[in-house]
């Protein structure tokens, strides 16, 4: 436990290896994308995170240093895995976490390129997370789990041994199920059209 005043702690100290064996990579850089005195800080932790602990840490960081932070964004892996061991049906936060994890991976896949992201396993993560949403609450986000599965099957490239499960028939099937959940949802109807 580090005791600090108003969040005054260097990232390399905060993310230093500790007894549990996690060794995060912290990279501070000012590159071509930086502007003036803004500096990007990248934190890469190649292991599952404790969602609750991470949320508390981020909330405290933003409370203490909000005037110093321009933007926070990221891609978290293993948030759903952390919830999976805790009995998902009893967790009111499970469906939203899985849904938004699927959406975040989808956005990352689109920005990275469909083929490249498929090679990196994004399609499987999106499929698994969206399927979990459907299993937990098919009506969440007005059929959001079905909508993500339908859009994934429509947009993901078919690559043997990677995404050989992608199919247009499944895309239509899932999008119809999304419309059944809420036919007034414009996005559901738009993607099915």
N, C-alpha and C positions, 0 to 999 in steps of 0.2 A: 504494500500500500504506500503510495506516495502522498505526502502532505505538501500541498502547494497553496499559494495564495492567489486567488483570482485566475486560476488556470495557467500561471506562469511556470510552464515546464517545457523543456525542449522536446521535440518529437523523438529524437534518438534516445532520450532518457525514458520517455513514456512508453516507447515500444521496444525497449531493450529486452533481450531474452531473460526469462525468469524460470523458476523451478519447473513449471509445467512443460517446458521444452519448446514452446512456440518461438519461432525466430522470424518476426516480421521484417520485411524489407521496407525501409523508409528512404525515400529519395526526394531531396529538395532540389529544385532546379529552376533556373531562370533561362528560358530558351526563347526561340523565335516567337512563341505564342504569348510570352509575357508582355505586359504593358506597364511601362514606368516602373514603379516600385512594387508591383504585384509579383508574387512568387508562387509557383505551383508546388504543392506538397502531395506526393503520391505515396499511399500506403498499400503494400501488397502483402496479404497474409494468405498463404496457400493452404489453409486448413479451415475446417469448420469454425464458425464463430458462435459464441453464445449470443443469441439475438437480444435477450434482455440486457445483458451486460453492455453490449455494443450500443443499444438504444440509450441507456443511462449515460454512458460515456459521451456520446454525441450530443445529447441534451445538455449535459454539464458544460461541454466545450462551447456550445453555441451560447449558453447563458453567460458564461464567463468572458467570452471573446467575440461576441457577435459583431462588434464594430470593426474588428480586425479581419473578419471572414467575409469574403465577397461571395463565394459560392461553394457549396458542398454537393458533390454528386459521386455516385459510385455504383458498382455492381457487386452485390454480395452473393456469394455461393453458400450453400448449406444452411440457409435460414430454414427452408422446409425440412431438411434433415434433422435440425435441432428440434423442431416441433414434432416430428414423426415419432420420436421416442416418448412423447409426453401424452399420448392418448388424444388424438386430434379431434375426435367427435365432441369432446368436452371443452375444447378451446374455441372461444368465440372469435379469436384473432387468427385462427388457422386459415380459413378460406381467403380473407383479404391478403394475408402474407403470401400464400401460394399464387393467388391471382396476380398480384402486382410483381411477384418474382417472375412469373411467366411473361408478363407485359414488358418488364425491364429487359429480360433476355431477348424478347422479340425486337425491341428497339435497338439493342446492341447488335443483333444479327443484321438488321437492315442497314445500320451505319457501317458495319464491317464488310458487308457483302454476303449474299446468301450462300454461295458455295463455300467460302472461307469459314463462315460461322458454322455451317453444317459439319465441316471437317473437324471443327473444334468442339462438337457435341452440343451446340446450342439447341438444335431441333429436338433432340431427345429430352433435354431439360425442360423446354417449353411444353412438350407433349406430356411429360410426367407431371409437371406442376399443374397444368390445366386439367388433366385427368383427375388429379387429387381434388381440385376445386369442385369438379362435377360430383365426385364421390361424397364430398362434405356437404355441399349445398348447390344443387343444380340451378337454383334461382338466383344465386349471388350475382350481383351486377347485371341483373336482367338476362341471365343466361351467359354470363361472361366466360365461364369455362368452356362451354360449347362453342362460343364465338371464337375464342382463341384457337381451339382445336380445328375448327373449320378453316380459319384464316391460315393457320400453319399448314394444313394439308393442301391448301390452294397455292400458297406462296413458296413453300420450301422446295428446293430442287430434289429430284429423285436421283440419288447417288447409290449405286449398288453397295451393299454391306454397311452403309451409313444411314441412309434415309430410304431404304427400300420399302418401308411401310407407308410412305406418302402416297395418297391416292385422291383423285378428283372425286370419286364416289364418296369417300369419307368426308371430304370437304363439304359436299352438298348435304350429306347426312347430318353432320354436326351443326351446320348453319341452319338447317331446318329445325333441329332441336332447340337452337338458340331462339329462333322465331317462335317456337311453341312456348318457350318460357316467357317471352314478351314480344308479341307481334307489333307492338307500338314503338319499340326501340328502333330508331332510324338506322343505327349502325348494323344491327342484326339484319334488317331488310336490305340495306345497301350491300353488305358483303354477300348475301345470298343471291341478290340480283346479278 
